[in-house]
Amino acid sequence: MREFPQMGCVVTMDDSLSLEELREEVDDLRQLVKTLLTIIMEEADGVQTGSAPSIPDQPKRGYCM
């Protein structure tokens, strides 16, 4: 194990993780972020699924309930 000082703390890095394992973890995290952003952008006010009532005389986009 190697130690890296970071903002006053010592962070240990385990060399047992291979580069391929790190790539897989990054890919998993990237997919999770993409999924969460999709949910935030498309389902923020429920209008996309029709689950939230729409407010009369309001634009279809640009507002949140």
SULPEBEL-V125541 format. One record per helix or strand of 2 or more residues. SS is the DSSP state (A for helix, B for strand). FROM is the first residue (numbers start at 0). TO is the last residue. If there is no record, write none. Layout:
BEGIN
ss;from;to
SS;FROM;TO
SS;FROM;TO
END
This chain:
BEGIN
ss;from;to
B;1;5
B;8;12
A;18;42
END
